[in-house]
């Protein structure tokens, strides 16, 4: 149970006790009347409520004290055993780096074992079919959006990719 959960539970318990007290006072005032006996019953109910509330608050105090003591022990224990928080964080960071390095290595191995990509195969086929080696033609990448044809024309005519707007008009 977290501290905030404990605090909300304590509030609910106190609220429940107060509601129970109010309902008992209403019941006594309806049944006993306003005479001497009614007043005695009200005083007895108030005393009972005060005693019960004091017991409840004492229990809440003991729970909070125990929670604080356990938290303090948890904070001090690593210092006593020689494992301070700084060392724990450093170890955690180092473990994350090792795991990330292993992951990168496995990805690289998977890419290497996968062979050439579809894009590499396609580029090789285009070069072979069009015999680019004998001419001064090159394959260039252009941005892949709705304007890619106009970007390619802009590159071919020497205006650059940014001129796609003028070419489109």
Secondary structure, 3 states (H helix, E strand, C coil): CCHHHHHHHHHHHHHHHHHHHHHHHHHHHHHHCCCHHHHHHHHHHHHHHHHHHHHHHHHHHHHHHHHHHHHHHHHHHHHHHCCCHHHHHHHHHHHHHHHHHHHHHHHHHHHHHHCCCHHHHHHHHHHHHHCHHHCCCCCCCCCCCCCHHHHHHHHHHCCCHHHHHHHHC
